[in-house]
Protein backbone atom coordinates (compact mmCIF):
# COMPACT_ATOMS: atom_id res chain seq x y z
CA UNK A 1 0.00 0.00 0.00
CA UNK A 2 1.42 3.45 -0.91
CA UNK A 3 2.57 5.39 2.17
CA UNK A 4 0.19 8.32 1.59
CA UNK A 5 -2.80 6.00 1.27
CA UNK A 6 -1.86 4.14 4.47
CA UNK A 7 -1.42 7.47 6.25
CA UNK A 8 -4.79 8.77 5.05
CA UNK A 9 -6.65 5.61 6.02
CA UNK A 10 -5.07 5.57 9.46
CA UNK A 11 -6.46 9.03 10.21
CA UNK A 12 -10.15 8.73 11.17
CA UNK A 13 -10.72 12.45 10.58
CA UNK A 14 -9.19 12.50 7.08
CA UNK A 15 -10.74 9.19 6.11
CA UNK A 16 -14.11 10.55 7.22
CA UNK A 17 -13.64 13.72 5.15
CA UNK A 18 -12.81 11.61 2.12
CA UNK A 19 -15.88 9.44 2.60
CA UNK A 20 -18.08 12.51 2.99
CA UNK A 21 -16.60 14.07 -0.18
CA UNK A 22 -17.32 10.85 -2.07
CA UNK A 23 -20.95 10.94 -0.95
CA UNK A 24 -21.25 14.60 -1.95
CA UNK A 25 -19.82 13.74 -5.36
CA UNK A 26 -22.27 10.85 -5.82
CA UNK A 27 -25.17 13.14 -4.87
CA UNK A 28 -24.18 15.85 -7.34
CA UNK A 29 -22.86 18.31 -4.74
CA UNK A 30 -19.44 18.67 -6.36
CA UNK A 31 -18.97 22.30 -5.29
CA UNK A 32 -19.19 21.14 -1.67
CA UNK A 33 -16.84 18.22 -2.30
CA UNK A 34 -14.13 20.17 -4.12
CA UNK A 35 -12.55 21.95 -1.11
CA UNK A 36 -12.09 18.63 0.69
CA UNK A 37 -10.64 16.95 -2.39
CA UNK A 38 -8.25 19.84 -3.00
CA UNK A 39 -7.01 19.78 0.58
CA UNK A 40 -6.71 15.99 0.79
CA UNK A 41 -4.87 15.78 -2.54
CA UNK A 42 -2.44 18.46 -1.33
CA UNK A 43 -1.76 16.67 1.95
CA UNK A 44 -1.70 13.13 0.52
CA UNK A 45 -0.34 13.69 -3.01
CA UNK A 46 0.53 10.04 -3.60
CA UNK A 47 -3.06 8.72 -3.48
CA UNK A 48 -4.14 7.97 -7.05
CA UNK A 49 -7.83 7.62 -6.29
CA UNK A 50 -7.92 11.07 -4.67
CA UNK A 51 -6.64 12.68 -7.84
CA UNK A 52 -9.05 10.71 -10.02
CA UNK A 53 -12.05 11.69 -7.92
CA UNK A 54 -10.82 15.28 -7.77
CA UNK A 55 -10.84 15.27 -11.57
CA UNK A 56 -14.44 14.06 -11.65
CA UNK A 57 -15.51 16.68 -9.10
CA UNK A 58 -13.72 19.41 -11.06
CA UNK A 59 -15.37 18.27 -14.30
CA UNK A 60 -18.80 18.42 -12.69
CA UNK A 61 -17.99 21.89 -11.33
CA UNK A 62 -16.88 23.00 -14.83
CA UNK A 63 -13.26 23.58 -13.78
CA UNK A 64 -11.83 21.78 -16.79
CA UNK A 65 -8.27 23.00 -16.25
CA UNK A 66 -8.25 21.47 -12.75
CA UNK A 67 -9.82 18.29 -14.12
CA UNK A 68 -7.01 17.97 -16.67
CA UNK A 69 -4.40 18.55 -13.99
CA UNK A 70 -5.96 15.98 -11.65
CA UNK A 71 -6.36 13.28 -14.31
CA UNK A 72 -2.80 13.79 -15.53
CA UNK A 73 -1.50 13.55 -11.99
CA UNK A 74 -3.42 10.29 -11.45
CA UNK A 75 -1.82 8.80 -14.56
CA UNK A 76 1.64 9.97 -13.51
CA UNK A 77 1.22 8.12 -10.23
CA UNK A 78 0.08 4.86 -11.84
CA UNK A 79 1.22 4.77 -15.49
CA UNK A 80 1.12 0.99 -15.57
CA UNK A 81 -2.41 0.55 -14.22
CA UNK A 82 -4.52 -0.47 -17.23
CA UNK A 83 -7.80 -0.30 -15.33
CA UNK A 84 -7.08 3.29 -14.28
CA UNK A 85 -6.10 4.25 -17.83
CA UNK A 86 -9.39 2.88 -19.15
CA UNK A 87 -11.28 4.91 -16.54
CA UNK A 88 -9.32 8.00 -17.52
CA UNK A 89 -10.15 7.35 -21.16
CA UNK A 90 -13.82 7.25 -20.27
CA UNK A 91 -13.54 10.56 -18.44
CA UNK A 92 -11.80 12.20 -21.40
CA UNK A 93 -14.58 10.84 -23.59
CA UNK A 94 -17.02 12.62 -21.30
CA UNK A 95 -14.94 15.78 -21.64
CA UNK A 96 -15.09 15.41 -25.44
CA UNK A 97 -11.29 15.15 -25.61
CA UNK A 98 -11.05 12.47 -28.27
CA UNK A 99 -7.27 12.47 -28.67
CA UNK A 100 -6.69 12.09 -24.96
CA UNK A 101 -9.34 9.42 -24.62
CA UNK A 102 -7.79 7.34 -27.38
CA UNK A 103 -4.32 7.87 -25.92
CA UNK A 104 -5.42 6.50 -22.55
CA UNK A 105 -6.93 3.39 -24.14
CA UNK A 106 -3.78 2.85 -26.20
CA UNK A 107 -1.52 3.23 -23.18
CA UNK A 108 -3.72 0.82 -21.22
CA UNK A 109 -2.99 -1.87 -23.83
CA UNK A 110 0.73 -1.12 -23.69
CA UNK A 111 0.70 -1.21 -19.89
CA UNK A 112 -1.07 -4.58 -19.72
CA UNK A 113 -0.94 -6.40 -23.08
CA UNK A 114 -2.87 -9.36 -21.62
CA UNK A 115 -5.76 -7.21 -20.40
CA UNK A 116 -8.86 -8.14 -22.40
CA UNK A 117 -10.71 -5.19 -20.88
CA UNK A 118 -8.08 -2.75 -22.15
CA UNK A 119 -8.04 -4.21 -25.66
CA UNK A 120 -11.81 -4.24 -25.97
CA UNK A 121 -12.01 -0.67 -24.67
CA UNK A 122 -9.57 0.42 -27.37
CA UNK A 123 -11.43 -1.62 -29.99
CA UNK A 124 -14.73 0.02 -29.01
CA UNK A 125 -13.12 3.45 -29.33
CA UNK A 126 -11.70 2.59 -32.76
CA UNK A 127 -15.18 1.43 -33.82
CA UNK A 128 -16.63 4.77 -32.78
CA UNK A 129 -13.95 6.47 -34.89
CA UNK A 130 -14.80 4.09 -37.76
CA UNK A 131 -11.25 2.72 -37.76
CA UNK A 132 -12.58 -0.77 -38.31
CA UNK A 133 -9.33 -2.49 -39.33
CA UNK A 134 -7.64 -1.40 -36.10
CA UNK A 135 -10.71 -2.32 -34.07
CA UNK A 136 -10.74 -5.80 -35.61
CA UNK A 137 -7.05 -6.23 -34.90
CA UNK A 138 -7.61 -5.42 -31.22
CA UNK A 139 -10.46 -7.92 -30.95
CA UNK A 140 -8.61 -10.64 -32.82
CA UNK A 141 -5.63 -10.31 -30.48
CA UNK A 142 -8.01 -10.50 -27.52
CA UNK A 143 -9.55 -13.66 -28.95
CA UNK A 144 -6.16 -15.31 -29.41
CA UNK A 145 -5.57 -14.76 -25.71
CA UNK A 146 -9.09 -15.76 -24.64
CA UNK A 147 -10.97 -17.48 -27.51
CA UNK A 148 -14.21 -18.01 -25.56
CA UNK A 149 -14.53 -14.48 -24.18
CA UNK A 150 -18.15 -13.58 -24.85
CA UNK A 151 -17.65 -9.79 -24.87
CA UNK A 152 -14.85 -10.08 -27.44
CA UNK A 153 -16.94 -12.39 -29.62
CA UNK A 154 -19.94 -10.07 -29.41
CA UNK A 155 -17.83 -7.06 -30.39
CA UNK A 156 -16.27 -9.07 -33.23
CA UNK A 157 -19.76 -9.73 -34.60
CA UNK A 158 -20.56 -6.02 -34.42
CA UNK A 159 -17.40 -5.19 -36.36
CA UNK A 160 -18.28 -7.75 -39.03
CA UNK A 161 -21.69 -6.09 -39.29
CA UNK A 162 -20.08 -2.67 -39.60
CA UNK A 163 -17.97 -3.99 -42.47
CA UNK A 164 -21.04 -5.33 -44.26
CA UNK A 165 -20.31 -9.00 -43.51
CA UNK A 166 -23.76 -9.70 -42.13
CA UNK A 167 -23.87 -13.42 -42.92
CA UNK A 168 -20.66 -14.06 -41.00
CA UNK A 169 -21.87 -11.81 -38.16
CA UNK A 170 -25.18 -13.67 -37.98
CA UNK A 171 -23.43 -17.05 -37.73
CA UNK A 172 -21.27 -15.87 -34.84
CA UNK A 173 -24.21 -14.34 -33.03
CA UNK A 174 -26.33 -17.48 -33.28
CA UNK A 175 -23.41 -19.58 -32.03
CA UNK A 176 -22.95 -17.24 -29.09
CA UNK A 177 -26.65 -17.23 -28.19
CA UNK A 178 -26.78 -21.05 -28.27
CA UNK A 179 -24.04 -21.13 -25.64
CA UNK A 180 -26.25 -19.02 -23.33
CA UNK A 181 -23.60 -16.59 -22.01
CA UNK A 182 -24.15 -15.29 -18.49
CA UNK A 183 -23.12 -11.69 -19.22
CA UNK A 184 -26.38 -9.70 -19.31
CA UNK A 185 -25.04 -7.12 -21.74
CA UNK A 186 -23.93 -9.86 -24.12
CA UNK A 187 -27.36 -11.51 -23.88
CA UNK A 188 -29.01 -8.22 -24.84
CA UNK A 189 -26.51 -7.09 -27.48
CA UNK A 190 -26.35 -10.37 -29.37
CA UNK A 191 -30.12 -10.52 -29.75
CA UNK A 192 -30.38 -6.85 -30.62
CA UNK A 193 -27.70 -7.05 -33.30
CA UNK A 194 -29.32 -10.18 -34.72
CA UNK A 195 -32.56 -8.19 -34.99
CA UNK A 196 -30.78 -5.37 -36.81
CA UNK A 197 -29.13 -7.79 -39.24
CA UNK A 198 -32.39 -9.59 -40.00
CA UNK A 199 -34.06 -6.23 -40.57
CA UNK A 200 -31.38 -5.44 -43.16
CA UNK A 201 -31.89 -8.86 -44.73
CA UNK A 202 -35.62 -8.15 -45.02
CA UNK A 203 -36.52 -10.89 -42.55
CA UNK A 204 -38.87 -8.63 -40.59
CA UNK A 205 -40.71 -11.28 -38.60
CA UNK A 206 -37.41 -12.77 -37.49
CA UNK A 207 -36.04 -9.31 -36.71
CA UNK A 208 -39.00 -8.52 -34.46
CA UNK A 209 -38.68 -11.88 -32.68
CA UNK A 210 -35.04 -11.24 -31.78
CA UNK A 211 -35.79 -7.64 -30.83
CA UNK A 212 -38.47 -8.76 -28.39
CA UNK A 213 -36.03 -11.27 -26.89
CA UNK A 214 -33.47 -8.48 -26.43
CA UNK A 215 -36.09 -6.36 -24.67
CA UNK A 216 -37.03 -9.28 -22.41
CA UNK A 217 -33.39 -9.71 -21.39
CA UNK A 218 -33.05 -5.97 -20.76
CA UNK A 219 -36.03 -6.05 -18.42
CA UNK A 220 -34.08 -8.35 -16.11
CA UNK A 221 -31.31 -5.79 -15.57
CA UNK A 222 -33.18 -2.97 -13.82
CA UNK A 223 -36.17 -2.08 -11.66
CA UNK A 224 -38.49 -1.38 -14.57
CA UNK A 225 -41.49 -0.51 -12.39
CA UNK A 226 -39.53 2.15 -10.53
CA UNK A 227 -38.10 3.67 -13.73
CA UNK A 228 -41.54 3.83 -15.31
CA UNK A 229 -43.01 5.37 -12.16
CA UNK A 230 -40.30 8.04 -12.09
CA UNK A 231 -40.96 8.86 -15.74
CA UNK A 232 -44.74 9.00 -15.32
CA UNK A 233 -44.51 11.29 -12.30
CA UNK A 234 -42.14 13.66 -14.09
CA UNK A 235 -44.39 13.73 -17.14
CA UNK A 236 -47.45 14.54 -15.02
CA UNK A 237 -45.63 17.46 -13.37
CA UNK A 238 -44.47 18.71 -16.78
CA UNK A 239 -47.98 18.60 -18.23
CA UNK A 240 -49.36 20.51 -15.25
CA UNK A 241 -46.72 23.21 -15.62
CA UNK A 242 -47.23 23.55 -19.39
CA UNK A 243 -50.98 23.83 -18.98
CA UNK A 244 -50.44 26.80 -16.65
CA UNK A 245 -48.21 28.76 -18.99
CA UNK A 246 -49.83 31.60 -20.96
CA UNK A 247 -49.03 33.47 -24.19
CA UNK A 248 -48.57 36.61 -22.09
CA UNK A 249 -45.79 34.91 -20.12
CA UNK A 250 -44.06 33.87 -23.32
CA UNK A 251 -44.26 37.39 -24.70
CA UNK A 252 -42.87 38.82 -21.48
CA UNK A 253 -39.96 36.37 -21.55
CA UNK A 254 -39.20 37.40 -25.11
CA UNK A 255 -39.15 41.06 -24.14
CA UNK A 256 -36.60 40.27 -21.43
CA UNK A 257 -34.10 38.96 -23.99
CA UNK A 258 -30.82 40.86 -24.02
CA UNK A 259 -28.27 40.91 -26.84
CA UNK A 260 -25.37 38.57 -26.07
CA UNK A 261 -21.86 39.09 -27.35
CA UNK A 262 -20.75 35.47 -26.96
CA UNK A 263 -21.99 33.45 -28.60
CA UNK A 264 -23.63 35.80 -31.16
CA UNK A 265 -26.69 33.57 -31.58
CA UNK A 266 -27.91 30.39 -29.92
CA UNK A 267 -30.15 27.82 -31.61
CA UNK A 268 -31.70 24.61 -30.36
CA UNK A 269 -32.28 21.62 -32.63
CA UNK A 270 -34.79 19.24 -31.09
CA UNK A 271 -37.62 16.91 -31.89
CA UNK A 272 -38.22 13.31 -30.93
CA UNK A 273 -35.18 10.99 -30.95
CA UNK A 274 -34.78 9.23 -34.31
CA UNK A 275 -36.45 12.08 -36.20
CA UNK A 276 -33.33 12.96 -38.18
CA UNK A 277 -31.83 15.44 -35.71
CA UNK A 278 -28.30 14.09 -36.13
CA UNK A 279 -28.51 14.24 -39.93
CA UNK A 280 -29.78 17.82 -39.85
CA UNK A 281 -27.14 18.78 -37.29
CA UNK A 282 -24.36 17.46 -39.52
CA UNK A 283 -25.76 19.34 -42.53
CA UNK A 284 -25.94 22.59 -40.56
CA UNK A 285 -22.63 21.99 -38.76
CA UNK A 286 -20.82 21.65 -42.09
CA UNK A 287 -21.37 25.41 -42.50
CA UNK A 288 -18.18 27.29 -41.55
CA UNK A 289 -20.11 29.84 -39.49
CA UNK A 290 -22.28 27.36 -37.55
CA UNK A 291 -20.79 25.53 -34.56
CA UNK A 292 -22.89 22.41 -34.02
CA UNK A 293 -22.73 20.71 -30.62
CA UNK A 294 -23.56 17.01 -30.72
CA UNK A 295 -25.79 16.21 -27.72
CA UNK A 296 -23.73 18.01 -25.07
CA UNK A 297 -24.84 17.62 -21.46
CA UNK A 298 -24.56 21.34 -20.71
CA UNK A 299 -28.29 22.11 -20.69
CA UNK A 300 -29.29 18.93 -18.88
CA UNK A 301 -26.73 19.31 -16.09
CA UNK A 302 -26.68 23.05 -15.65
CA UNK A 303 -30.33 24.00 -16.20
CA UNK A 304 -32.79 21.14 -16.63
CA UNK A 305 -31.69 19.13 -13.60
CA UNK A 306 -31.81 22.29 -11.48
CA UNK A 307 -35.30 23.35 -12.56
CA UNK A 308 -36.89 19.88 -12.64
CA UNK A 309 -35.77 17.98 -9.52
CA UNK A 310 -36.99 14.43 -9.02
CA UNK A 311 -38.58 15.45 -5.71
CA UNK A 312 -42.18 16.33 -6.50
CA UNK A 313 -42.37 18.64 -3.49
CA UNK A 314 -39.73 20.84 -5.09
CA UNK A 315 -41.40 20.94 -8.51
CA UNK A 316 -41.45 24.35 -10.15
CA UNK A 317 -44.81 26.01 -10.80
CA UNK A 318 -45.59 28.15 -13.84
CA UNK A 319 -45.70 31.22 -11.61
CA UNK A 320 -42.29 30.42 -10.13
CA UNK A 321 -40.83 29.88 -13.59
CA UNK A 322 -42.35 33.15 -14.80
CA UNK A 323 -40.78 35.00 -11.87
CA UNK A 324 -37.42 33.22 -12.00
CA UNK A 325 -34.96 35.91 -10.82
CA UNK A 326 -32.74 37.44 -13.47
CA UNK A 327 -29.69 36.76 -11.29
CA UNK A 328 -30.44 33.05 -11.36
CA UNK A 329 -31.15 33.07 -15.09
CA UNK A 330 -27.84 34.80 -15.72
CA UNK A 331 -26.04 32.16 -13.64
CA UNK A 332 -27.73 29.41 -15.64
CA UNK A 333 -26.55 31.04 -18.86
CA UNK A 334 -23.02 31.48 -17.59
CA UNK A 335 -22.71 27.86 -16.51
CA UNK A 336 -24.32 26.58 -19.70
CA UNK A 337 -21.88 28.38 -21.97
CA UNK A 338 -18.97 27.44 -19.74
CA UNK A 339 -20.00 23.80 -19.95
CA UNK A 340 -20.05 24.00 -23.73
CA UNK A 341 -16.49 25.31 -23.45
CA UNK A 342 -15.27 21.75 -22.97
CA UNK A 343 -15.84 21.26 -26.70
CA UNK A 344 -12.91 21.47 -29.13
CA UNK A 345 -11.31 24.84 -29.71
CA UNK A 346 -12.35 26.87 -32.73
CA UNK A 347 -16.11 26.85 -32.17
CA UNK A 348 -16.25 30.03 -30.11
CA UNK A 349 -15.81 32.32 -33.13
CA UNK A 350 -18.79 30.89 -35.04
CA UNK A 351 -21.75 33.17 -35.74
CA UNK A 352 -24.26 30.57 -34.55
CA UNK A 353 -24.04 27.95 -31.80
CA UNK A 354 -26.37 25.04 -32.45
CA UNK A 355 -27.20 22.68 -29.57
CA UNK A 356 -28.64 19.46 -31.01
CA UNK A 357 -30.41 17.52 -28.26
CA UNK A 358 -33.65 15.64 -28.99
CA UNK A 359 -34.68 14.54 -25.48
CA UNK A 360 -34.48 18.04 -23.89
CA UNK A 361 -37.27 19.09 -26.25
CA UNK A 362 -39.48 18.11 -23.31
CA UNK A 363 -37.87 21.00 -21.42
CA UNK A 364 -38.38 23.60 -24.14
CA UNK A 365 -40.17 25.86 -21.66
CA UNK A 366 -36.98 25.93 -19.56
CA UNK A 367 -34.86 26.63 -22.63
CA UNK A 368 -37.00 29.63 -23.49
CA UNK A 369 -37.14 30.98 -19.95
CA UNK A 370 -33.35 31.12 -19.75
CA UNK A 371 -32.72 31.87 -23.46
CA UNK A 372 -35.78 33.81 -24.70
CA UNK A 373 -33.84 34.83 -27.83
CA UNK A 374 -33.38 31.16 -28.74
CA UNK A 375 -34.07 30.03 -32.30
CA UNK A 376 -35.79 26.64 -32.27
CA UNK A 377 -35.58 24.00 -34.99
CA UNK A 378 -37.82 20.95 -34.58
CA UNK A 379 -37.06 17.89 -36.68
CA UNK A 380 -40.13 15.96 -37.78
CA UNK A 381 -40.46 12.48 -39.25
CA UNK A 382 -43.39 10.15 -39.87
CA UNK A 383 -44.41 9.22 -36.29
CA UNK A 384 -44.67 5.54 -37.22
CA UNK A 385 -41.10 5.49 -38.53
CA UNK A 386 -39.95 7.28 -35.38
CA UNK A 387 -41.60 4.71 -33.12
CA UNK A 388 -40.14 1.72 -34.97
CA UNK A 389 -36.70 3.31 -35.09
CA UNK A 390 -36.76 4.07 -31.36
CA UNK A 391 -37.95 0.55 -30.61
CA UNK A 392 -34.91 -0.78 -32.48
CA UNK A 393 -32.48 1.11 -30.23
CA UNK A 394 -30.32 -0.68 -27.68
CA UNK A 395 -29.81 1.96 -25.00
CA UNK A 396 -28.77 1.99 -21.37
CA UNK A 397 -31.94 1.90 -19.27
CA UNK A 398 -32.95 5.21 -17.72
CA UNK A 399 -36.31 6.62 -16.68
CA UNK A 400 -36.63 7.86 -20.29
CA UNK A 401 -35.19 4.93 -22.25
CA UNK A 402 -37.25 2.42 -20.28
CA UNK A 403 -40.13 3.51 -22.50
CA UNK A 404 -38.48 1.86 -25.49
CA UNK A 405 -38.86 -1.64 -24.06
CA UNK A 406 -42.31 -2.06 -25.60
CA UNK A 407 -44.21 -0.43 -28.43
CA UNK A 408 -47.05 0.81 -26.25
CA UNK A 409 -44.78 2.93 -24.06
CA UNK A 410 -42.66 3.96 -27.05
CA UNK A 411 -45.81 5.50 -28.51
CA UNK A 412 -46.58 7.08 -25.16
CA UNK A 413 -43.11 8.66 -25.04
CA UNK A 414 -43.53 9.98 -28.56
CA UNK A 415 -46.86 11.56 -27.61
CA UNK A 416 -45.47 13.02 -24.38
CA UNK A 417 -42.55 14.72 -26.11
CA UNK A 418 -44.43 15.95 -29.15
CA UNK A 419 -47.25 17.25 -26.95
CA UNK A 420 -44.66 19.57 -25.41
CA UNK A 421 -43.79 20.87 -28.85
CA UNK A 422 -47.42 21.32 -29.88
CA UNK A 423 -48.16 23.17 -26.64
CA UNK A 424 -45.14 25.46 -26.95
CA UNK A 425 -45.91 26.18 -30.59
CA UNK A 426 -49.45 27.10 -29.57
CA UNK A 427 -48.18 29.45 -26.84
CA UNK A 428 -45.86 31.21 -29.30
CA UNK A 429 -43.58 34.09 -28.46
CA UNK A 430 -40.37 32.63 -29.92
CA UNK A 431 -38.72 31.99 -33.29
CA UNK A 432 -39.17 28.47 -34.63
CA UNK A 433 -39.12 26.33 -37.74
CA UNK A 434 -40.03 22.70 -38.44
CA UNK A 435 -37.98 20.52 -40.79
CA UNK A 436 -39.18 17.15 -42.07
CA UNK A 437 -36.70 14.32 -42.36
CA UNK A 438 -38.33 13.23 -45.60
CA UNK A 439 -37.66 16.67 -47.12
CA UNK A 440 -34.02 16.58 -46.02
CA UNK A 441 -33.30 13.21 -47.63
CA UNK A 442 -35.26 13.86 -50.84
CA UNK A 443 -34.25 17.50 -51.38
CA UNK A 444 -31.15 18.17 -49.30
CA UNK A 445 -30.13 21.48 -50.90
CA UNK A 446 -33.60 23.03 -50.77
CA UNK A 447 -34.46 21.97 -47.22
CA UNK A 448 -30.94 22.54 -45.95
CA UNK A 449 -30.93 26.03 -47.43
CA UNK A 450 -34.31 26.85 -45.84
CA UNK A 451 -33.15 25.89 -42.34
CA UNK A 452 -29.72 27.47 -42.78
CA UNK A 453 -31.34 30.76 -43.75
CA UNK A 454 -33.58 30.54 -40.68
CA UNK A 455 -30.33 30.69 -38.69
CA UNK A 456 -29.32 33.84 -40.56
CA UNK A 457 -26.74 32.17 -42.80
CA UNK A 458 -26.51 31.49 -46.51
CA UNK A 459 -26.26 27.93 -47.82
CA UNK A 460 -22.63 26.86 -48.19
CA UNK A 461 -21.63 24.31 -50.88
CA UNK A 462 -19.79 22.08 -48.41
CA UNK A 463 -23.05 21.45 -46.55
CA UNK A 464 -24.14 19.17 -49.40
CA UNK A 465 -21.19 16.87 -48.65
CA UNK A 466 -21.67 17.01 -44.88
CA UNK A 467 -20.83 13.29 -44.56
CA UNK A 468 -17.21 13.93 -45.55
CA UNK A 469 -16.72 16.20 -42.54
CA UNK A 470 -18.76 13.86 -40.32
CA UNK A 471 -16.44 10.98 -41.18
CA UNK A 472 -13.53 12.92 -39.68
CA UNK A 473 -15.27 13.53 -36.33
CA UNK A 474 -15.90 11.54 -33.20
CA UNK A 475 -19.68 11.73 -32.86
CA UNK A 476 -21.54 11.18 -29.61
CA UNK A 477 -25.12 10.53 -30.77
CA UNK A 478 -26.34 6.91 -30.89
CA UNK A 479 -26.53 7.27 -34.69
CA UNK A 480 -22.83 8.17 -34.99
CA UNK A 481 -22.25 5.43 -37.57
CA UNK A 482 -25.16 6.30 -39.85
CA UNK A 483 -24.59 9.98 -40.59
CA UNK A 484 -21.17 9.46 -42.15
CA UNK A 485 -22.85 8.13 -45.31
CA UNK A 486 -24.39 10.13 -48.17
CA UNK A 487 -28.05 10.97 -47.74
CA UNK A 488 -30.54 8.25 -48.77
CA UNK A 489 -34.28 7.65 -48.51
CA UNK A 490 -34.26 3.95 -47.59
CA UNK A 491 -35.62 4.63 -44.08
CA UNK A 492 -38.75 6.40 -45.35
CA UNK A 493 -41.78 4.19 -44.74
CA UNK A 494 -39.81 1.62 -42.77
CA UNK A 495 -42.76 1.23 -40.41
CA UNK A 496 -44.74 -0.59 -43.10
CA UNK A 497 -42.56 -3.69 -42.58
CA UNK A 498 -43.88 -3.78 -39.02
CA UNK A 499 -47.44 -2.66 -39.69
CA UNK A 500 -48.95 -5.68 -37.92
CA UNK A 501 -47.00 -4.96 -34.72
CA UNK A 502 -48.00 -1.28 -34.94
CA UNK A 503 -51.68 -1.98 -35.58
CA UNK A 504 -52.73 -1.79 -31.89
CA UNK A 505 -51.15 1.67 -31.50
CA UNK A 506 -51.88 3.21 -34.90
CA UNK A 507 -54.97 5.02 -33.64
CA UNK A 508 -52.93 6.78 -30.94
CA UNK A 509 -50.40 7.95 -33.52
CA UNK A 510 -53.02 9.18 -35.99
CA UNK A 511 -53.47 12.68 -34.43
CA UNK A 512 -49.72 13.31 -34.71
CA UNK A 513 -49.61 12.08 -38.30
CA UNK A 514 -52.35 14.60 -39.09
CA UNK A 515 -50.72 17.39 -37.06
CA UNK A 516 -47.43 17.04 -38.91
CA UNK A 517 -48.85 16.36 -42.38
CA UNK A 518 -48.29 12.62 -42.78
CA UNK A 519 -50.82 10.56 -44.70
CA UNK A 520 -52.71 7.86 -42.86
CA UNK A 521 -53.26 5.87 -46.04
C-alpha positions, 0 to 999 in steps of 0.5 A: 500500500502506498505510504500516503494511502496508508497514512490517510486511512489511518487518520479517522478524521481524514478518512471521514472527510474523504468518505463525505466528499465521495458521498457529496460527489455521488449526490451531485454536490461537487462544489461542496466536495471540491474543497475537501478533495483539493485539501486531501490531494495536497496533503496526501499527493501520492493517493491515485484515487484522490486525484481521479475523484478530484478530476471528476468533481472538477469536471462536474464543477466546470473547472476543466483545467483542474480536471485535466491537472488531476487526471494527468497527476493520477496517470503519472502516479500509476502509469502501468495501471490499465484499469485506471487508464481505461477509466481516464479514457472514459472521463476524457470521452465525457470531456469530449477530448477524443485524442486524450481518450484514445491515448489512454486506451492505447496506453492501457494496452501497452501497460497490460498487453494481456488485459482483455478489458483494455483491448476491448475498450480500445477496440470500441473506441476505434469502432466509434472512430470508424477505424474498423481495421484497427478495431478488428485487430484489437479484438482478434488479439483478444480472442487469441488470448481468450478465444471463448470471451463472450464480450470479445466475440460479441464485439467481433460480430458487431465489427463484421456487421459494420464492415457489411459481412452480415452473414458471418456476423449472424453465424457468430451471433447465433453460435454465441446465443446457443451457448447461453452466455451469463453476461447480461449485456452480451445476452441483450446485445447479441439478440439486438444485433441479430434483430438489426441484421435480419431487418437489413436482410428483409426478414422482418418477422425474425427481426421482431422476434429477436428484438423482443427477446433483447427487450425481455433480457433488458427487463431483467437488468433494472427495476423497470417498475420504478423507472416507469413510475419516475418517468410517469410522475415527471411527465405529469408534473411537466404537463401541469406546468405547461398547462399553466403557462400563458401566451402573455408569459411567453411574450414577457420572456421574449421582451426580457431577452438581451443581446449577447456578445458570446456566442452571437446567436444560440439555436436549439435543434430538437424533436423526438429521438430518431427524427433525423436530428443528427442528420440535420445537425451534420448538414448545418454543422458543415457550414463554416459559421455554424458551430454544431454541438452534438448532444452536449450535457450542458443544458441537462446538467446546468439547467434542466436538472436544477429546474426539474428535480426528481422530488415532487415537493420541489417541482417548479410552478408556472408562476415560479418559472415566470418569476425566476430571478434574473440573477439566477437566469444569468447564472444558468446562462453562464454555466451553460456556456462554460460547460459548452467550453469543454468542446474542441477549440475553434467553435467560439468564433462561429456566428451561430451555436447550435445545440442538437439535443432531442430529449431536452425538447421536453424542457423547451419551456426551460430553454426559453425561460433562460434563453428567450432569444433562442431560435428553435428547430424541430425535426419531424419524421413520420411518427410511425417510422420514429416509433419503430426506429426508437424501438430498435435502439439498444440503449442503457436503461434510464427513466426515459429509455425504459419507455423503449422496451415495448411499443405501447410505451414507445408510442406514449413517449412519442406523444409526451414529447411531441405534446410539449412541442405542440403546446409550446408552438401554440403558446408562441412568443419565440422563433421556430421552424419545423424541418421534415426528415423526408424533405431533407433526404429527398431534397437536401439542398432546398431543405438545408438552405431553408433551415440554414437561412432561418439561422441567418446564414446562406447555404454553403456548398460544403453542406451538401457533402456534410458526410465527408466532414462527419467521417472525420469527427468523433460523434456522440449521438447513438446514430454516430455510424449512420450519418457518415454516409451520403443521404438516402431515402431507404428509411422512409416508410420503414414502419410498413414492414412492421405494420402488424405490430404497430396496428394496436397503436396506430390510432394513438399515432393518428393525431400526430400524423395529421398534425405534422402532415403525414398521410394515414393511407 
